[in-house]
Amino acid sequence: MLRIVVMARWPSPGRCKRRLSLDLRCQLGLHHSGERAMRIQRKLTEHTVAVLHSMADQAGLRLELAVCGIGARAARRWGQRLGLHHIHLQGEGSLGCRLRRQLINSKRLHAPTVVIGTDLPELATGDLYQAIQRIQNHDLVLGPAKDGGYWLIGIGQPLLRTPQSWPLSGIPWGSNKVLEVTMAAAAAEGLSTSLLPERNDVDHLDDLAPWQG
């Protein structure tokens, strides 16, 4: 079994895509920028889940939704509307803490894991197939983002057994050094690493341009 976990924030005005909402208000003068950002967040999440569903016929995949921004019962209802059946909350803390929780679940299930976000309008089935293939032969698979972060992290089964080696501590989350520091931490632990093609995620108004064509 291999887990694919989507880390998603509940789309709600003022509680998601705040940087994009600020750009929409300041650069375009939109009075309801929070609602516009919410709709974009919803579409991005639906696109990500649609890509997952296109892989549902592949044996051995467990598709999951890890939610923040709402309670457990509401998260289950949302996940079920999206057609997913394994739904849980991300919990509190930094991105590193929330990622670690996903991997602890994987350690219990003895399942290599790929974790992705929902900010990727260009995400395609081939991206995830590449990650699945590479995680069979590497400790760590990363999808570099143009902003210096990463849009995907995959942890192979051997690495799951040594949580002290997971490259999630001391990472400057939200900065343009996330990928660089993560790679350095992986190298210090002697991990075998594979990089997927670079992608652009949607955080600011300018990030929408390639998506809108």
C-alpha positions in Angstrom: 0.0 0.0 0.0 1.1 3.6 -0.7 -0.6 6.6 0.8 -1.3 9.8 -1.2 -2.3 12.5 1.3 -3.8 15.9 0.2 -3.2 18.7 2.7 -6.1 21.0 2.3 -7.5 24.1 4.0 -11.2 24.6 4.2 -12.1 27.3 1.6 -13.6 30.1 3.6 -13.5 33.9 3.0 -10.7 35.5 5.0 -9.3 32.2 6.2 -7.6 30.8 3.1 -5.4 32.3 0.4 -4.8 35.5 2.4 -1.8 36.7 0.3 -3.8 36.2 -2.8 -6.8 38.0 -1.3 -4.6 40.9 -0.4 -3.3 41.1 -3.9 -6.8 41.0 -5.3 -7.8 43.9 -3.1 -4.7 46.1 -3.5 -3.9 45.5 -7.1 -7.4 45.0 -8.6 -9.5 46.9 -6.1 -11.9 44.1 -5.5 -14.1 44.7 -2.5 -14.9 41.0 -2.0 -11.4 39.7 -2.5 -11.8 37.2 0.3 -14.7 35.5 -1.5 -12.8 35.5 -4.8 -9.8 33.9 -3.1 -12.1 31.3 -1.5 -13.5 30.4 -4.9 -10.0 30.0 -6.3 -9.0 27.8 -3.4 -12.1 25.6 -3.9 -11.3 25.1 -7.6 -7.7 24.3 -6.8 -8.8 21.7 -4.3 -11.3 20.2 -6.7 -8.7 20.0 -9.4 -6.2 18.2 -7.0 -8.9 15.7 -6.0 -9.9 15.1 -9.6 -6.3 14.1 -10.4 -6.4 11.7 -7.5 -9.6 10.2 -8.6 -8.1 9.6 -12.1 -5.6 7.2 -10.3 -8.2 5.4 -8.2 -8.1 2.3 -10.3 -4.4 1.7 -9.5 -4.1 -1.1 -7.0 -2.5 -0.4 -3.6 -3.2 3.3 -3.4 -4.9 4.8 -0.3 -6.2 8.3 -1.1 -6.5 10.6 1.9 -7.6 14.2 2.8 -5.9 16.0 5.7 -8.0 19.1 6.5 -7.4 22.3 8.5 -9.7 25.1 9.2 -12.8 23.1 10.2 -13.8 20.5 12.8 -13.7 16.7 12.3 -17.4 16.2 11.5 -17.4 19.0 8.9 -14.1 17.7 7.5 -15.7 14.3 7.0 -18.7 15.8 5.2 -16.5 17.8 2.9 -14.2 14.9 2.1 -17.2 12.7 1.3 -18.6 15.4 -1.0 -15.2 15.3 -2.7 -15.5 11.5 -3.1 -12.8 10.7 -0.6 -13.3 8.2 2.3 -10.1 8.6 4.4 -10.4 12.0 6.1 -8.7 13.4 9.2 -7.6 16.7 10.6 -4.0 18.1 10.2 -3.9 19.3 13.8 -2.1 22.4 15.1 1.4 23.6 14.7 3.8 24.6 11.9 3.8 22.9 8.5 6.6 20.7 9.7 4.6 19.5 12.7 1.6 18.8 10.5 3.7 16.9 7.9 5.2 14.9 10.7 1.8 13.8 11.8 1.0 12.4 8.4 4.3 10.4 8.4 3.6 9.1 11.9 0.4 7.6 10.5 2.4 6.1 7.6 4.8 4.6 10.0 2.0 2.8 11.8 0.6 1.6 8.5 4.1 0.7 7.1 3.2 2.6 4.0 5.4 4.8 1.9 3.7 8.2 1.5 3.4 11.1 -0.9 2.0 14.4 0.5 0.8 17.2 -1.8 -0.9 20.5 -1.3 -3.8 22.1 -3.3 -2.1 25.1 -4.8 -1.2 23.4 -8.1 -3.4 24.2 -11.2 -0.8 22.4 -13.3 -0.9 19.2 -11.3 -1.3 16.1 -13.6 -1.5 12.4 -13.1 2.0 12.0 -14.5 3.4 14.0 -11.7 2.1 11.6 -9.1 3.0 8.5 -11.1 6.6 9.8 -11.2 6.6 10.3 -7.4 5.2 6.9 -6.9 7.8 5.3 -9.1 10.7 7.2 -7.5 9.7 6.6 -3.9 10.3 2.9 -4.5 14.0 3.5 -4.9 14.7 6.7 -2.9 14.3 7.8 0.7 13.0 11.2 -0.2 11.2 12.6 -3.3 10.6 16.3 -3.6 8.7 18.5 -6.1 10.5 21.9 -6.2 8.3 25.0 -6.4 9.4 28.2 -8.1 9.1 30.1 -4.8 11.9 28.0 -3.2 9.6 25.6 -1.4 8.2 22.3 -2.5 4.8 21.2 -3.8 5.3 17.5 -3.0 7.2 15.4 -0.5 7.5 11.6 -0.6 9.0 9.4 2.1 10.0 5.9 1.3 9.3 2.9 3.6 12.9 2.5 4.9 13.0 6.2 5.9 9.7 5.9 7.7 11.4 3.6 10.3 13.8 6.4 11.4 11.7 9.5 12.3 14.8 11.2 13.7 16.1 11.4 10.1 13.0 13.0 8.6 14.1 16.4 7.1 11.4 18.4 8.8 13.1 20.1 11.7 14.8 23.5 11.5 13.1 24.3 8.2 12.3 28.0 7.6 8.7 27.3 6.5 7.2 30.1 4.3 10.6 31.3 3.1 12.4 30.9 -0.2 14.9 28.6 1.5 12.6 25.7 2.3 13.8 23.4 -0.5 17.5 24.3 0.0 17.5 23.7 3.7 15.5 20.5 3.3 18.0 19.2 0.7 20.9 20.1 3.0 19.2 18.2 6.0 18.7 15.2 3.8 22.3 15.2 2.6 23.5 15.4 6.2 21.5 12.3 7.0 22.8 10.5 3.9 19.4 10.2 2.4 18.9 9.3 -1.3 16.9 12.0 -2.9 15.1 12.5 -6.2 13.7 15.8 -7.5 10.6 16.0 -9.7 10.0 18.8 -12.3 9.6 22.3 -10.9 6.1 23.6 -10.6 4.5 27.0 -9.7 2.0 27.1 -6.9 -0.6 29.8 -6.4 0.1 32.2 -3.6 -0.1 35.6 -5.2 -2.0 37.2 -8.1 0.9 36.9 -10.5 0.8 33.1 -10.0 -2.6 33.0 -11.6 -1.4 34.3 -15.0 -0.1 31.0 -16.4 -3.3 29.2 -15.2 -5.6 31.7 -16.9 -3.6 31.5 -20.1 
